[in-house]
Amino acid sequence: MDKPELQKVESYLRRTFNNANIKLMARAKKKDSAEVFIGDEFIGLVHEDKEDGDLSYNFTMAILDTDLE
């Protein structure tokens, strides 16, 4: 994902979750995804999905059982 894509997806996530602390960071070896952080805490990944000429983004977040306590 290039910088303009990262900025667009980051802006979308900030608006959707009403949280200005969300930031996306490019991954060094993977060009089709970015790491998602709230502040300094890693919370998930955004993957680019190019299928049948359409472009979409998938956000994946793991929730550990210890996080629920």
ABEGO torsion letter per residue (X at the ends): XBAAAAAAAAAAAAAAAGBAABBBBBBAABAABBBBBBEABBAEBBBBBBBGGBBBBBBBBBBBAAAAX
